């Protein structure tokens, strides 16, 4: 299948230490040939939803890629995206949202990425995998779809779940695509803002419960919520601090490891083993 690279707008929310942005997204080989008006860096917004809706209005392309500032995109990422777009053009041209990691309520987790603390997650797979919700580190949609992020969703959590549920309500499917990247993140204690967003999503999409995400299951009886909260409380009472692992100083090291044999291996079906974030 021959094709040209897609014309996309990259949208990144930037906050905190500028080195995160500079060492990861800004250093990504895939953006080296991208025009300046195809990159929107959002700062100073109170929530991801508001920042992303503003970017949708400003984007000059139909295809928009939303990413965390700590994501490193290899030079073949756009080619892998286009491969999936061509397949979807034949199987589901009216798709809703795409991403690079996701989950469904039947216990399927699909992804192919490297994430600090988790290591290599999944393996290459050929066709886009239909999924219920997508992880927020990379989200892809078309401006022409009319999909928007919920502006009443506070902070910077669960907006991937929300946009996927909006697509579902609009009878559009969401998919995980095989487009490897490095999520140079650092996992730690879940914040109060995370749990506030949990309750917001539960109330907004109550008719669709339970909703499985890559990090927690949103359910009527809040089983995962209670488990996470009790664990954090116990650690606090025992005086044990959950310290996030340090991020990679240079995410290119991961690509070097892949080049030693993994990246060029035979394409597999998909990863079906659950992981926890």
C-alpha positions as CSV (number, residue, x, y, z in Angstrom):
1,X,0.0,0.0,0.0
2,X,1.6,3.3,-1.1
3,X,0.7,6.6,0.3
4,X,1.9,10.1,1.2
5,X,2.2,11.4,4.7
6,X,-0.9,12.9,6.2
7,X,-1.3,16.7,6.7
8,X,-1.9,17.0,10.5
9,X,-1.9,19.6,13.2
10,X,-0.1,18.6,16.4
11,X,-1.6,20.1,19.6
12,X,0.4,20.0,22.9
13,X,-0.4,21.3,26.3
14,X,2.7,22.7,27.9
15,X,3.1,23.2,31.6
16,X,5.7,23.0,34.4
17,X,9.4,22.5,33.5
18,X,10.1,23.5,29.9
19,X,12.7,20.8,29.6
20,X,9.9,18.2,29.4
21,X,8.6,19.7,26.3
22,X,12.1,20.4,24.8
23,X,13.5,16.9,25.4
24,X,10.4,15.0,24.3
25,X,7.8,16.4,21.9
26,X,10.0,19.3,20.6
27,X,12.9,16.8,20.0
28,X,10.7,14.3,18.1
29,X,12.0,13.5,14.6
30,X,8.5,13.4,13.2
31,X,7.9,17.2,13.6
32,X,11.2,18.3,11.9
33,X,9.5,18.8,8.6
34,X,6.2,20.0,9.9
35,X,5.3,23.6,9.2
36,X,5.1,26.0,12.2
37,X,1.4,26.6,11.6
38,X,0.8,22.8,12.0
39,X,2.0,22.9,15.6
40,X,-0.2,24.5,18.4
41,X,1.3,24.7,21.9
42,X,-1.3,25.5,24.5
43,X,-0.3,27.1,27.8
44,X,-2.2,28.7,30.7
45,X,-5.5,26.9,30.3
46,X,-7.4,25.6,33.3
47,X,-8.3,22.3,31.7
48,X,-7.2,20.1,28.8
49,X,-10.7,20.2,27.4
50,X,-10.8,24.0,27.1
51,X,-7.2,24.0,25.7
52,X,-8.1,21.3,23.1
53,X,-11.4,22.9,22.0
54,X,-9.5,26.1,21.4
55,X,-7.0,24.3,19.3
56,X,-9.7,22.6,17.3
57,X,-11.1,26.0,16.4
58,X,-7.6,27.2,15.4
59,X,-6.4,24.2,13.5
60,X,-5.9,24.6,9.7
61,X,-6.1,20.9,9.0
62,X,-8.9,18.4,9.4
63,X,-6.7,15.8,11.1
64,X,-5.5,16.8,14.6
65,X,-3.1,15.0,16.9
66,X,-3.4,15.9,20.6
67,X,-0.4,14.8,22.6
68,X,1.2,15.2,26.0
69,X,4.4,17.3,26.1
70,X,6.4,14.2,27.3
71,X,5.6,12.1,24.2
72,X,8.5,11.4,21.8
73,X,7.4,10.6,18.2
74,X,9.8,8.6,16.0
75,X,10.3,9.6,12.4
76,X,8.0,6.9,11.1
77,X,5.0,7.8,13.3
78,X,3.1,9.7,10.6
79,X,3.7,6.9,8.1
80,X,2.2,4.4,10.7
81,X,-0.7,6.7,11.2
82,X,-1.4,7.0,7.5
83,X,-1.2,3.1,7.2
84,X,-4.0,2.9,9.7
85,X,-6.0,5.7,8.1
86,X,-5.9,3.9,4.7
87,X,-7.2,0.7,6.4
88,X,-10.0,2.6,8.1
89,X,-10.9,4.3,4.9
90,X,-11.9,0.8,3.7
91,X,-13.4,-0.6,6.9
92,X,-14.8,2.3,8.8
93,X,-14.5,5.7,7.1
94,X,-16.7,7.3,9.7
95,X,-14.4,6.5,12.7
96,X,-14.5,8.7,15.7
97,X,-11.3,9.0,17.7
98,X,-7.9,7.2,17.3
99,X,-5.2,6.7,19.9
100,X,-2.1,4.6,20.7
101,X,-3.4,2.8,23.9
102,X,-6.9,1.9,24.9
103,X,-9.2,-0.5,26.7
104,X,-12.6,-2.1,26.6
105,X,-15.1,-3.5,29.1
106,X,-14.3,-7.1,28.0
107,X,-10.7,-7.0,29.4
108,X,-8.9,-6.1,26.2
109,X,-6.0,-3.6,26.4
110,X,-4.3,-2.7,23.2
111,X,-1.2,-0.7,22.7
112,X,2.4,-0.5,21.3
113,X,4.5,2.0,23.2
114,X,7.3,2.5,25.7
115,X,6.2,4.0,29.0
116,X,8.5,4.8,31.9
117,X,7.6,2.5,34.8
118,X,5.8,0.1,32.6
119,X,8.5,-0.6,30.0
120,X,7.6,-1.9,26.6
121,X,3.8,-2.2,26.4
122,X,2.3,-4.5,23.6
123,X,3.8,-5.2,20.2
124,X,3.2,-4.1,16.6
125,X,-0.1,-5.1,15.2
126,X,-1.5,-4.8,11.7
127,X,-5.1,-3.4,11.8
128,X,-6.7,-0.7,14.0
129,X,-8.3,-2.3,17.1
130,X,-11.8,-1.2,18.1
131,X,-11.8,-0.1,21.7
132,X,-14.1,1.7,24.2
133,X,-11.8,4.3,25.7
134,X,-8.3,5.7,24.8
135,X,-5.4,6.9,26.9
136,X,-4.9,10.7,26.8
137,X,-1.2,10.7,25.9
138,X,-2.1,10.6,22.2
139,X,-5.5,11.3,20.7
140,X,-6.4,11.8,17.0
141,X,-9.6,13.1,15.6
142,X,-11.0,15.0,12.6
143,X,-12.2,18.5,12.9
144,X,-15.0,17.7,10.4
145,X,-16.4,15.0,12.8
146,X,-17.8,17.7,15.0
147,X,-16.5,16.0,18.1
148,X,-15.6,18.3,21.0
149,X,-14.2,17.9,24.5
150,X,-16.5,18.6,27.4
151,X,-15.6,22.2,28.6
152,X,-17.1,21.5,32.0
153,X,-14.6,18.7,32.7
154,X,-12.1,20.2,35.1
155,X,-8.3,19.7,35.2
156,X,-6.4,17.4,33.0
157,X,-7.8,13.9,33.5
158,X,-10.3,11.6,31.7
159,X,-10.8,13.9,28.7
160,X,-9.8,10.9,26.5
161,X,-12.5,8.8,28.1
162,X,-15.0,11.7,27.6
163,X,-14.3,12.3,23.9
164,X,-14.5,8.5,23.3
165,X,-17.9,8.4,25.0
166,X,-19.0,11.4,22.9
167,X,-18.0,9.4,19.8
168,X,-19.9,6.4,21.0
169,X,-23.0,8.5,21.6
170,X,-22.6,9.7,18.0
171,X,-22.4,6.1,16.8
172,X,-18.7,6.4,15.9
173,X,-16.1,3.8,16.8
174,X,-12.8,4.5,18.5
175,X,-9.6,2.6,17.6
176,X,-6.1,2.0,18.9
177,X,-3.6,2.1,16.0
178,X,-0.1,0.6,15.9
179,X,2.1,3.8,15.8
180,X,4.9,3.4,18.3
181,X,6.0,6.3,20.5
182,X,7.7,6.9,23.8
183,X,5.6,8.2,26.7
184,X,8.3,9.6,28.9
185,X,6.0,10.0,31.9
186,X,6.3,9.5,35.6
187,X,3.6,7.7,37.6
188,X,2.9,8.6,41.2
189,X,0.1,9.1,43.7
190,X,-3.3,9.8,42.1
191,X,-4.2,13.5,42.8
192,X,-7.5,14.8,44.2
193,X,-8.1,16.3,40.7
194,X,-8.0,12.9,39.2
195,X,-10.7,11.7,41.5
196,X,-12.8,14.8,41.0
197,X,-12.7,14.1,37.2
198,X,-13.7,10.5,38.0
199,X,-16.9,11.6,39.6
200,X,-17.6,14.1,36.7
201,X,-17.3,11.3,34.1
202,X,-19.4,8.9,36.1
203,X,-22.2,11.4,36.4
204,X,-22.0,12.6,32.8
205,X,-21.9,9.1,31.3
206,X,-23.9,7.2,33.9
207,X,-26.0,5.3,31.2
208,X,-22.9,3.7,29.9
209,X,-21.4,2.3,33.1
210,X,-19.2,0.5,33.7
211,X,-16.5,2.3,31.7
212,X,-13.1,0.8,31.5
213,X,-10.1,3.1,31.1
214,X,-6.4,2.2,30.9
215,X,-6.0,3.2,34.6
216,X,-9.3,2.6,36.4
217,X,-12.7,1.1,35.9
218,X,-15.6,3.6,36.4
219,X,-18.5,1.6,37.9
220,X,-21.7,2.0,39.7
221,X,-20.2,0.6,43.0
222,X,-16.8,2.4,42.5
223,X,-14.8,-0.8,43.3
224,X,-11.6,0.4,41.6
225,X,-12.0,3.9,43.0
226,X,-12.3,2.5,46.6
227,X,-9.3,0.2,46.1
228,X,-7.1,3.0,44.8
229,X,-8.2,5.3,47.6
230,X,-7.6,2.7,50.3
231,X,-4.1,1.9,49.0
232,X,-3.1,5.5,49.0
233,X,-4.5,6.0,52.5
234,X,-2.7,2.9,53.8
235,X,0.6,4.1,52.3
236,X,0.1,7.5,53.9
237,X,-0.7,6.0,57.3
238,X,2.4,3.8,57.2
239,X,4.5,6.7,56.3
240,X,5.5,5.2,52.9
241,X,5.8,7.7,50.1
242,X,5.1,6.6,46.5
243,X,8.0,8.1,44.6
244,X,7.6,8.4,40.8
245,X,10.3,6.8,38.7
246,X,12.6,9.3,37.0
247,X,11.9,10.1,33.4
248,X,14.3,9.2,30.6
249,X,16.9,11.9,30.1
250,X,16.9,11.0,26.4
251,X,14.0,9.0,24.9
252,X,16.1,8.2,21.8
253,X,17.7,5.4,23.9
254,X,14.5,3.5,23.6
255,X,14.6,3.6,19.8
256,X,18.2,2.4,19.9
257,X,17.0,-0.6,21.9
258,X,14.3,-1.3,19.4
259,X,16.7,-1.1,16.5
260,X,18.6,-4.0,18.0
261,X,15.9,-6.4,17.0
262,X,12.4,-5.5,18.2
263,X,11.3,-2.8,15.8
264,X,12.0,-4.9,12.7
265,X,10.4,-8.1,14.0
266,X,7.3,-9.6,12.4
267,X,4.1,-7.6,13.0
268,X,2.0,-9.4,15.6
269,X,-1.7,-9.4,16.2
270,X,-2.0,-7.2,19.3
271,X,-1.4,-7.1,23.0
272,X,-4.2,-8.5,25.0
273,X,-2.7,-8.6,28.5
274,X,-4.0,-5.9,30.9
275,X,-1.6,-3.4,32.3
276,X,-1.9,-1.0,35.1
277,X,-0.9,2.7,35.0
